[in-house]
Amino acid sequence: MADTWNPPVEGAPRDTRQGLMTRWGTARRREQTARQAEFTAFVVSTSPRLRRTAYLMCRDWHLAQDLTQITFAKMYATWGRIRHTTNLEAYSRRVLMNAVFDQKKRRSDSELVLAELPEAPNQWHHDTAELHVALLRALATLPIRDQAIVVLRHWEDQSVEAVASILDVSVSVVKTQNSRALARLRALLGEDFVRI
């Protein structure tokens, strides 16, 4: 790279050293600007997906936004290291899920869940909003790790291997917990539940 900084040679004229420092500072600013533009593009392209995933996990748009921002803040702190060496999509999901799990641990003692289970399966209407609410309520009854597996596997359509990697568990754990979670959802929602 032509704009790299080389330490001034002892005895070199002061003007030469200042010229080198100026070029080095310019090159560094240019690189920082490019890095920030790259991060901004990543945030713009992935924030809707991450926010939707966070919402499915916590059912609160404001909290989902906070969790998404936490994810981006953690990624920004290591952006220089991860931007070219990591699958950023998978990494962002993993950071988000860790943020969700951390948030759930902090709030679990003080939170009081008052949501009621949906009505009997034979009373479903074909109203999309009502189905959406019923599905979210049923999803909320699952343990947090099972929620993460169902959301990543079925909402984001991730492979079993990808989910295992994101959650740092084995493939067999994902398969087993996914099967149990789906069985529990079917029991809560009934066989007549219309899939969205």
C-alpha positions in Angstrom: 0.0 0.0 0.0 1.5 3.3 -1.0 0.0 5.2 1.9 1.5 3.1 4.7 3.4 4.9 7.4 7.1 4.2 7.8 8.9 5.6 10.9 10.9 8.6 10.2 14.6 8.0 9.7 16.7 9.7 12.4 18.4 12.7 11.0 15.7 13.1 8.3 14.5 16.7 7.8 11.5 17.7 9.9 9.4 18.4 6.8 9.9 14.8 5.5 8.8 13.4 8.9 5.7 15.6 9.0 4.8 14.6 5.4 5.0 11.0 6.3 2.8 11.5 9.4 0.3 13.5 7.3 0.1 10.7 4.7 -0.2 8.0 7.4 -3.0 10.0 9.1 -4.9 10.4 5.8 -4.6 6.7 5.0 -5.8 5.8 8.5 -8.8 8.1 8.2 -9.6 6.6 4.8 -9.5 3.1 6.2 -11.7 4.0 9.2 -14.2 5.7 6.9 -14.3 2.5 4.6 -14.7 0.3 7.7 -17.6 2.4 9.1 -19.3 2.5 5.7 -19.0 -1.3 5.5 -20.5 -1.7 9.0 -23.3 0.7 8.2 -24.2 -1.3 5.1 -24.3 -4.4 7.1 -26.5 -2.9 9.8 -29.0 -1.5 7.1 -29.2 -4.9 5.4 -29.6 -7.1 8.5 -31.4 -5.0 11.1 -35.0 -5.9 9.8 -34.2 -9.6 10.0 -32.6 -9.4 13.4 -35.3 -7.2 14.8 -38.0 -9.7 13.6 -36.1 -12.6 15.2 -35.7 -10.7 18.5 -39.4 -9.8 18.4 -40.3 -13.5 18.0 -38.2 -14.3 21.0 -39.4 -11.5 23.4 -42.8 -10.3 21.8 -42.0 -6.7 22.5 -40.9 -4.4 19.7 -39.1 -2.0 21.9 -37.1 -4.7 23.6 -36.5 -6.3 20.2 -35.0 -3.0 19.1 -32.8 -2.8 22.2 -31.6 -6.4 21.7 -30.8 -5.6 18.0 -28.8 -2.5 19.1 -26.9 -4.6 21.7 -26.1 -7.1 18.9 -24.7 -4.3 16.6 -22.8 -2.7 19.5 -21.0 -5.9 20.3 -20.3 -6.6 16.6 -19.0 -3.0 16.1 -16.5 -3.5 19.0 -14.9 -6.5 17.1 -15.7 -5.4 13.5 -12.1 -5.0 12.5 -11.4 -8.6 13.4 -14.6 -10.2 12.2 -15.5 -8.3 9.0 -13.5 -10.5 6.6 -13.0 -13.7 8.5 -16.5 -14.5 9.8 -19.9 -15.5 8.3 -21.5 -12.2 9.5 -25.1 -13.5 9.1 -24.5 -16.5 11.4 -22.3 -14.5 13.8 -25.0 -11.8 14.1 -27.7 -14.5 14.9 -25.4 -16.0 17.6 -24.7 -12.6 19.2 -28.5 -11.8 19.1 -29.4 -15.1 20.7 -26.8 -14.6 23.5 -28.3 -11.1 24.1 -31.8 -12.7 24.3 -30.6 -15.4 26.7 -28.8 -12.8 28.9 -31.9 -10.5 29.0 -34.1 -13.5 29.9 -31.9 -14.4 32.8 -31.9 -10.9 34.1 -35.7 -10.5 33.9 -36.8 -14.0 34.8 -37.0 -13.3 38.6 -39.0 -10.0 38.3 -41.3 -10.9 35.4 -44.9 -12.0 35.9 -46.5 -13.7 32.9 -50.3 -13.1 32.7 -51.0 -14.2 29.1 -53.7 -16.8 28.8 -53.6 -19.7 26.4 -55.5 -19.4 23.1 -59.0 -20.7 22.8 -59.8 -24.3 21.8 -58.6 -25.3 18.4 -62.0 -25.6 16.8 -62.7 -21.9 17.4 -59.9 -20.6 15.2 -60.9 -17.9 12.8 -59.0 -17.2 9.6 -58.0 -13.7 10.8 -54.2 -13.5 10.3 -53.7 -11.1 13.2 -55.5 -13.4 15.6 -53.5 -16.4 14.4 -50.3 -14.4 14.7 -51.1 -13.5 18.3 -52.1 -17.1 19.2 -48.9 -18.4 17.7 -46.8 -15.9 19.6 -48.6 -16.7 22.9 -48.0 -20.4 22.4 -44.4 -19.8 21.5 -44.0 -17.8 24.7 -44.9 -20.9 26.7 -41.8 -22.7 25.6 -38.5 -22.5 27.4 -36.2 -19.8 26.0 -33.8 -22.2 24.3 -36.7 -24.1 22.7 -38.1 -20.8 21.4 -34.7 -20.0 19.9 -34.6 -23.4 18.1 -38.1 -23.0 16.7 -37.6 -19.4 15.6 -34.2 -20.1 14.0 -35.3 -23.4 12.5 -38.8 -22.6 11.2 -39.1 -18.8 11.0 -35.6 -18.1 9.6 -35.4 -21.5 7.8 -32.0 -22.3 9.1 -30.6 -25.9 8.8 -30.2 -28.0 11.9 -26.5 -27.7 11.7 -26.7 -23.9 11.5 -28.9 -23.7 14.5 -26.6 -26.0 16.4 -23.7 -23.7 15.5 -25.5 -20.5 16.4 -26.7 -21.9 19.8 -23.4 -23.8 20.5 -25.2 -27.1 21.0 -25.0 -30.4 19.3 -27.1 -31.3 16.3 -28.9 -34.0 18.3 -29.9 -31.5 20.9 -31.4 -29.3 18.2 -33.3 -32.2 16.7 -34.6 -33.4 20.0 -35.7 -30.0 21.4 -37.2 -29.0 18.1 -39.3 -32.2 18.0 -40.5 -31.7 21.6 -41.2 -28.0 21.1 -43.3 -28.6 18.0 -45.2 -31.4 19.8 -45.9 -28.9 22.7 -47.1 -26.2 20.2 -49.4 -28.7 18.5 -50.8 -29.7 21.8 -51.5 -26.1 22.7 -52.8 -25.0 19.4 -54.6 -28.1 18.3 -54.4 -30.1 15.1 -56.8 -27.7 13.3 -54.5 -24.7 13.7 -54.0 -23.1 10.4 -50.3 -22.6 9.7 -49.2 -19.2 8.6 
